[in-house]
């Protein structure tokens, strides 16, 4: 398995089991990846992860979900 520890705290795009997740890497455990996404925390098993791409600095900003109060 590739060493992904340098991505802790970085904004990434993760492709896993046909789903694309975007968020910040919180933890890289032996069994799964913990990602903080706009809609909450996502725990993704390593066996489903197909690809992880680091976003350029500042590209992860604005990940918050749209507010129902915004018009």
Order of alpha helices (4+ residues) and beta strands (2+ residues): beta-beta-beta-beta-beta
